[in-house]
Amino acid sequence: MTIYNINQTTTSNGLADFILGPATDNHMAVANANFSNGFSIDYLAISFLSPAPGEVGIRVYDADNPNIITFSSSVQWEAGVSVYNTATPNILPRTTTNFGSSGNNTKVNFIGPPNIIIEGSGTGGGETGPQGPVGNTGPQGIQGNTGPTGNTGPTGNTGPQGSQGIQGIQGPIGNTGPTGDFLPLNNTWTGNNYFNSTNNAFIQLQVGTHVVANSTGLFIDGGAVGVAGDIRNSNNVFTGTNEFNANTNFLGSINATAIIVGTSSINSTVIAAGANVLIGTANIVVGTSVVNSTVISIGTVNTALITVGNSTVNLSTNSIMVMFANSTTSANLNSLGLVAGISKMNATTIAVGANVFMNATTVGIGSGFALASNTASTIGAIGFKYTSYNIGTIASFTVDPALGNYQYGSSNAAFTMTAPASDCSVNILLTNGVSAGTVTFSGFTVGSVGDALTTTSGNKFLISIVRINAISTYMIKALQ
């Protein structure tokens, strides 16, 4: 707990917050009271005025309400609450005015700087001190009585089934049952089930009115099953080995070698649909087309020619003329090459007409341009047109001949130009912008490089870059 005995002068008057001066003798200042930020302080501000001629200052205490003090007109006073702000320790805010010489809840317009009086004690002003050490653990108390037994919890889920136990010992053999009656020969059963025998030969067995078995077959609802293992129902009508289903108008035949449905049949080696579709172990035939493991045949095949649509291969030309319906386009394929119009391709040459050709060593266009491997070649006098590549505003980059032999761009900042990764020749036109920077060259082998690069806005430079046998160099030509 902190004891407050504060009596501190101020340097302010009027209605403003109190600006604190030095403390009076034997008293504490507000800044030394260690009030926490936002702490509410009950204050009393007093300013003693010089009495008027003939007036004596009097302080009167109300015994019934000691919190109210009345002064004569020669004194200005104010009692209120200040919310302290540690950021401005020398200012005491007049947050709430409770009483004063100007009336309740009204700030006093001090003529002279008042003194601030704060007395009392409290626990909220100072900063919290460090936590003291933890005391020793006290002795354990005696154990309390056991509480009453709680209610039984709900039944848990059934656990998984255990493994099967070993098989038990076989029990003793039961007593033999009584001997059944034997059916005598020529005996007839009453009802719908009966058995007849003549000369010890099986004649017929009937179950109800639907199932009859005799030496000729098994009949269900009058229909015959000619093959053992067949199951038929009351919707089917049989004639010999043929079956007709009333629900599907389905006619089929099953015998020992095949299943036949309409014109389709399946046996152990062939599936056939009519006379035109056949699937066998060696090939597939659709009409006149045949597919097997070595040949695909579509169209007409004879000893003289093969026809596919409008295309013909015959022995006289040993070629395939490929033509398409509703088109005049055609191509001729033979053992020497493929010819389409004036274009020809074979094992050594690709040619378009008589003037354009390419082979393993030479590319030629008429007589004006020919390039040959490992030989001096001549480029025609007409020359070539180039479309220069626009780099744009240049940042650091590696010279790339794939973008073209002629490139251009502008410099608006410092950048690094790195040598190309493959042998080539590239020319770059560089135009300085208003903020052109220094150009750094990386990966080049150089001696004299020609003109100096400047950063003057509007200046132009032609930079010629060559890489031969992995050695890169460059030359600069100023264009102003």
C-alpha positions, 0 to 999 in steps of 0.5 A, a space after each residue: 500500500 502506498 501513502 500519498 502526501 502530495 502538495 505540489 505547485 502549478 504554473 497554469 491558471 484559467 480552465 486548462 489542465 494543471 501544469 505541475 511545478 515543484 513540490 512544496 517542502 516536506 511533500 511528495 510530487 505526483 511524478 514520484 508517487 508511481 501512479 499507473 497509467 489510467 489511474 484515477 486520482 482524487 485531487 484538491 486544487 487551492 488558490 489563495 487570493 489576496 483578501 480585499 481591503 477589510 476582508 479576512 479569509 476563512 476556511 469552514 469544515 462541515 462536520 456532517 459532511 467532511 468531504 465538503 470544505 467551504 472557503 471565503 471569497 478570498 480563496 478559489 478551490 476545486 475538488 475532482 478526479 484526474 485520470 493520470 497519463 504516464 506519458 505526460 507526468 508533469 500534467 494533471 488532467 482535470 478529467 471530472 470536476 465534482 465541487 468547487 468555488 464556482 459550483 458543483 460540476 463546474 471547472 474553476 477559472 483560476 486567477 492564479 496558479 493553484 496548489 495541488 493537494 493529494 492525500 490518502 493511501 491506495 493500492 492502484 498507484 504503484 507498478 506491480 513489483 516482481 513476483 516473490 519466490 514460491 513457498 514450500 509445499 505444505 504437508 499433504 492432508 489426510 485422505 478424505 472418505 471415499 465417495 459414493 459409487 457412481 451410476 453404472 455407465 452405458 453398455 459398451 459396443 460388442 467386441 469383435 468375434 473371436 477366432 473359431 475354436 478347434 473342431 470337436 471330437 466326432 460323436 458316435 454313429 447313430 442307429 440305422 433307420 428303418 428300411 424303406 419300402 421298395 417300389 414294386 414293378 408295374 406300380 402306379 402312384 396316385 396323383 400327378 407323380 407316377 412311375 411305370 415300368 414294363 419288362 424292367 425297362 424305364 418308361 416315364 417319370 412325371 412331376 406334377 403336370 409340367 415336368 415329364 421325363 421319358 426315353 425320348 427327352 425332358 419336357 417342360 409344359 409340353 416343350 422338349 429339351 433335346 440336350 441334357 442340361 438345358 432349362 426351359 420355361 413355360 414361355 418357350 415353345 420347342 420343336 425338336 431342338 429349336 426354341 421360340 420365345 414368346 416374349 422376344 420373338 427369338 428363334 434359336 437352335 442349340 445342338 452338339 456342335 453349334 448355337 444358331 440364332 437366325 443367320 448367326 452361328 457360334 461353334 468351337 472355331 468360328 463366329 459367323 453373322 450371315 454370309 458376310 461377317 466371319 470371325 475365325 481363328 485365323 482371320 476376320 472377314 467382312 464382305 470382301 475385306 480380310 484381316 489376318 496376322 500378316 495382311 489387311 485386305 480392303 476392296 477387290 483383290 485379284 492376280 492383276 490388281 488391288 483396288 481401294 476406292 478409286 486407287 489401283 495397284 497393278 503389275 504393270 506399274 508396281 505402284 499405288 495410285 491413291 485417290 479420294 472420292 469427291 476430290 481430284 487430289 492423287 498420289 502415286 506410291 511405288 518402290 522408288 518413291 512417292 509422287 504427288 503432282 510435281 512433288 517427289 520424295 524417295 530414299 535420297 531426295 525431296 524435290 518440288 518441280 525441277 528447281 527446288 530440291 534437298 538431299 543429304 548434302 545439298 539444298 538448292 533453289 533453281 540456279 541462284 541459290 545452293 548450299 552444300 555440306 563442306 563445300 563453298 556455296 554461292 548465295 544468289 545476287 538477289 539477297 535476303 530480307 530480314 525482319 529485325 527482332 524488337 527486344 524492347 526495354 533491355 534488362 540483363 540478358 543472354 544474346 540469343 541468335 534464335 531471335 534473329 541476326 538483327 535485333 534492337 532495343 532501348 536502354 533505360 537502366 544499367 544491364 548485363 549482356 552475356 555472350 551467346 551459348 552457341 556459335 553465331 553472328 548477331 547485330 544489336 542496335 542500342 538506343 539510349 533512353 532518358 535514364 540509360 545506364 552502364 552496360 556490362 559485358 559478360 563472357 566475352 574475349 575482347 581487345 579493342 572494342 571500337 567506340 565507347 558506349 555513353 549514357 547520353 539520351 538519344 545516342 545510338 550504337 551498333 553492337 556486333 557480336 560474333 562467336 566462333 568455336 566457342 570464343 565470343 567477342 564484340 565491336 561497338 560502332 557509335 552512330 552519332 
